[in-house]
């Protein structure tokens, strides 16, 4: 499954490399453009999930680029985080009035930027369809009854294991980074390490028996549940 793709529009190569490196490390795919004009061309040629847009661009600046994007019906739903060395309140107001979703001032912490990117991407995701019964392969999850069966055999899961399996099935085929699992299965303030996530995944696999192989490890990123044969 394709990772969430971020378009970085930044003419400073050192900054764009820094952003790209950290975002890819966090589980995103990235493209880089150094001008607003090139960014608009790229948006017409491939799907983008979020744009990090520097204001101080040559020729067409970030404000004008943002205006073009938000006026295009095919592109207007793409969230934008404005990035600039300026900190004046008027720049933030203009950016938000043009439709920007967030605003980060240079110099910034890569961790802060990544957290903001994740928050904006999460807000922009369509809500998952609520279903009472979910299935993948021979696994069936009865949500209201909090019951899991594999080939009609009852499987006993803890609350966290149940939430973890339910999330993976709801997002089957899509890679879920360990950071995403921390945020969506455990609450953000929980002192949970990625090693704990790996341990829970191992336990769920063991309890699912042969069907545990449907939960795939995506090296260096996280986990996803295979599409399987839907019932």
C-alpha positions as CSV (number, residue, x, y, z in Angstrom):
1,X,0.0,0.0,0.0
2,X,1.2,3.5,-0.8
3,X,2.5,5.5,2.1
4,X,1.0,9.0,2.8
5,X,2.9,11.3,0.3
6,X,4.1,14.7,1.3
7,X,5.1,17.4,-1.2
8,X,7.8,19.7,0.2
9,X,8.0,23.1,-1.6
10,X,11.2,24.7,-0.4
11,X,14.0,26.4,-2.3
12,X,16.6,26.0,0.4
13,X,18.1,22.6,-0.4
14,X,19.5,22.1,3.1
15,X,16.1,22.6,4.7
16,X,14.3,20.5,2.2
17,X,16.8,17.6,2.7
18,X,16.3,17.9,6.5
19,X,12.5,17.8,6.2
20,X,12.6,14.9,3.7
21,X,15.0,12.8,5.8
22,X,12.9,13.2,8.9
23,X,9.6,12.6,7.2
24,X,10.7,9.5,5.5
25,X,12.2,8.2,8.7
26,X,8.7,8.8,10.3
27,X,7.0,6.7,7.6
28,X,6.0,9.2,4.9
29,X,6.9,9.2,1.2
30,X,8.2,12.6,0.0
31,X,8.6,14.7,-3.2
32,X,10.5,18.0,-3.3
33,X,9.9,21.1,-5.4
34,X,11.9,24.3,-5.3
35,X,9.3,26.6,-6.9
36,X,5.6,27.1,-6.7
37,X,5.2,26.6,-10.5
38,X,6.9,23.2,-10.3
39,X,4.8,22.2,-7.3
40,X,1.6,22.9,-9.3
41,X,2.8,20.7,-12.1
42,X,3.6,17.9,-9.7
43,X,0.2,18.2,-8.1
44,X,-1.4,17.6,-11.5
45,X,0.7,14.4,-12.1
46,X,0.5,12.5,-8.8
47,X,-1.7,12.2,-5.7
48,X,-0.4,14.2,-2.7
49,X,-1.7,13.9,0.9
50,X,-0.2,17.0,2.4
51,X,1.9,20.0,1.2
52,X,4.6,21.7,3.3
53,X,4.8,25.1,1.6
54,X,7.5,27.7,2.2
55,X,6.3,31.3,1.8
56,X,9.6,32.8,0.6
57,X,9.8,31.1,-2.8
58,X,11.3,32.6,-6.0
59,X,8.9,34.0,-8.6
60,X,5.5,32.7,-7.3
61,X,5.6,32.9,-3.5
62,X,4.0,30.6,-1.1
63,X,0.9,32.7,-0.6
64,X,0.2,32.8,-4.4
65,X,0.9,29.0,-4.7
66,X,-1.5,28.4,-1.8
67,X,-4.1,30.6,-3.5
68,X,-3.8,28.6,-6.8
69,X,-4.1,25.3,-5.0
70,X,-7.2,26.3,-2.9
71,X,-8.9,27.7,-6.0
72,X,-8.5,24.4,-7.9
73,X,-11.5,22.1,-7.2
74,X,-9.3,19.0,-7.8
75,X,-6.6,20.2,-5.3
76,X,-8.4,22.3,-2.8
77,X,-8.9,19.5,-0.3
78,X,-5.1,18.9,0.1
79,X,-4.0,20.2,3.5
80,X,-1.2,22.8,3.6
81,X,1.3,23.6,6.3
82,X,3.0,27.0,5.7
83,X,6.7,27.2,6.4
84,X,8.5,30.5,6.7
85,X,11.3,32.4,8.5
86,X,8.8,35.2,9.2
87,X,7.0,35.3,12.5
88,X,4.7,38.3,12.0
89,X,1.1,37.8,12.9
90,X,0.0,39.3,9.5
91,X,1.7,36.4,7.6
92,X,-0.1,33.8,9.7
93,X,-3.5,35.6,9.2
94,X,-2.9,35.8,5.4
95,X,-1.9,32.1,5.3
96,X,-5.0,31.0,7.2
97,X,-7.3,33.2,5.2
98,X,-6.0,31.5,2.0
99,X,-6.9,28.1,3.5
100,X,-3.6,26.9,5.1
101,X,-4.2,24.3,7.8
102,X,-1.2,25.1,10.0
103,X,1.9,27.3,10.2
104,X,5.4,26.6,11.3
105,X,8.1,29.3,11.8
106,X,11.8,28.7,11.1
107,X,13.9,27.7,12.8
108,X,11.8,24.7,13.8
109,X,12.4,21.4,15.5
110,X,12.0,18.4,13.0
111,X,10.1,16.6,15.7
112,X,7.6,19.5,16.1
113,X,7.1,19.6,12.3
114,X,6.5,15.8,12.1
115,X,4.0,16.0,15.0
116,X,2.1,18.8,13.1
117,X,2.2,16.8,9.9
118,X,0.8,13.7,11.6
119,X,-1.9,15.8,13.2
120,X,-3.0,17.4,9.9
121,X,-2.9,14.2,8.0
122,X,-4.9,12.5,10.7
123,X,-7.6,15.2,10.6
124,X,-7.8,15.0,6.8
125,X,-8.4,11.2,6.8
126,X,-11.9,10.1,5.9
127,X,-13.6,8.6,8.9
128,X,-13.6,4.8,8.8
129,X,-16.9,3.2,8.1
130,X,-18.4,1.9,11.3
131,X,-19.4,-1.8,11.0
132,X,-20.6,-4.3,13.6
133,X,-18.9,-7.3,11.9
134,X,-15.5,-7.1,10.2
135,X,-13.6,-9.9,8.6
136,X,-10.4,-10.7,6.7
137,X,-9.4,-14.1,5.7
138,X,-10.7,-16.5,8.3
139,X,-10.7,-13.8,11.0
140,X,-14.0,-12.3,12.1
141,X,-14.4,-9.5,14.6
142,X,-17.8,-8.9,16.2
143,X,-17.3,-5.3,17.4
144,X,-20.4,-4.9,19.7
145,X,-19.8,-8.3,21.4
146,X,-16.1,-7.7,21.6
147,X,-15.6,-11.2,20.1
148,X,-13.0,-12.5,17.7
149,X,-13.2,-15.9,15.9
150,X,-10.8,-17.6,13.6
151,X,-12.5,-20.2,11.3
152,X,-15.4,-20.2,13.9
153,X,-13.0,-20.8,16.8
154,X,-13.2,-18.3,19.6
155,X,-10.0,-16.3,20.3
156,X,-9.6,-14.5,23.6
157,X,-7.8,-11.1,23.3
158,X,-7.0,-8.5,25.9
159,X,-8.5,-5.0,25.4
160,X,-5.3,-3.7,23.9
161,X,-4.9,-6.7,21.6
162,X,-8.5,-6.4,20.5
163,X,-8.1,-2.6,19.7
164,X,-4.8,-3.4,17.8
165,X,-6.4,-6.1,15.7
166,X,-9.5,-4.0,15.0
167,X,-7.4,-1.0,13.9
168,X,-5.4,-3.1,11.5
169,X,-8.5,-4.7,10.0
170,X,-10.2,-1.4,9.7
171,X,-7.1,-0.2,7.8
172,X,-6.3,-3.4,6.0
173,X,-3.7,-3.1,3.3
174,X,-2.4,0.2,4.7
175,X,0.9,0.3,6.5
176,X,0.6,1.6,10.1
177,X,3.7,3.0,11.6
178,X,4.6,2.2,15.2
179,X,4.1,5.9,16.0
180,X,0.6,5.7,14.5
181,X,-0.2,2.6,16.6
182,X,1.0,4.4,19.7
183,X,-1.3,7.3,19.1
184,X,-4.3,5.4,18.0
185,X,-4.3,2.3,20.1
186,X,-2.6,3.7,23.2
187,X,-3.3,7.2,24.2
188,X,-0.6,9.8,23.3
189,X,0.5,10.2,26.9
190,X,1.1,6.5,27.6
191,X,4.6,5.5,28.3
192,X,4.7,2.8,25.7
193,X,7.8,1.9,23.7
194,X,7.9,0.4,20.2
195,X,9.2,-2.8,21.7
196,X,5.9,-3.1,23.6
197,X,4.0,-2.8,20.3
198,X,6.2,-5.6,18.8
199,X,5.4,-7.8,21.8
200,X,1.6,-7.2,21.5
201,X,1.8,-7.9,17.7
202,X,3.6,-11.2,18.5
203,X,0.9,-12.2,21.0
204,X,-1.9,-11.4,18.6
205,X,-0.3,-13.5,15.9
206,X,0.2,-16.4,18.2
207,X,-3.5,-16.3,19.3
208,X,-4.7,-16.1,15.7
209,X,-2.8,-19.3,14.8
210,X,-2.2,-19.7,11.1
211,X,-4.2,-16.6,10.4
212,X,-1.6,-14.6,12.3
213,X,0.5,-14.5,9.1
214,X,-2.0,-12.0,7.7
215,X,-0.3,-9.4,10.0
216,X,2.8,-8.4,8.0
217,X,5.8,-6.7,9.3
218,X,6.9,-3.8,7.1
219,X,10.6,-3.5,7.8
220,X,11.7,-0.2,9.3
221,X,8.1,1.2,9.4
222,X,5.5,-0.9,11.2
223,X,2.7,-3.3,10.4
224,X,-0.2,-3.9,8.1
225,X,-2.8,-6.6,7.8
226,X,-3.0,-8.4,4.4
227,X,-6.1,-8.0,2.3
228,X,-6.7,-11.7,2.6
229,X,-9.9,-13.3,1.3
230,X,-12.8,-11.3,2.6
231,X,-15.8,-13.3,3.9
